[in-house]
């Protein structure tokens, strides 16, 4: 007789593999929108499937649901996800991890005007776009805009904070 456990597997940061955060700004009717894309390379010991499951567990434990509605973090003060923009860096912080990147100047200008950024944190691994490797804008647009990526992601509007306020 085989039985299955109804327990949820605990989150282990090592299952994520390498976590990457990319920043870009995209045209919007009211000016450029600063965007962040967070994803795993799927290079952990358990491979892409384990990384995808780990990202999903991380998001769910933070109160975010992949494939769910856009979450305005300013309207959910208890949400344990934040964005710090300081010294030319963007740092996304949540329980169990910090992800950071050096955004381009146009992203910094857009986040300065808007006061927030749009984070897409997907459970879909993207092994082709690792740290330190240039990302072709067409490849980024194809991955970030793919239905598979968007439906597997939590979407969060994050207020940008600095160390001084």
Secondary structure by P-SEA (a helix, b strand, c coil): cbbbbccccccccccccbbbbbbbbbbccccbbbbbbbbbcccccccaaaaaaaaaaaaaaaccccccccccccccccccccccccccbbbbbcccbbbbbbccaaaaaaaaaccbbbbbbcccccccccccccccaaaaaaaaacaaaaaabbbbbbbbbcccc
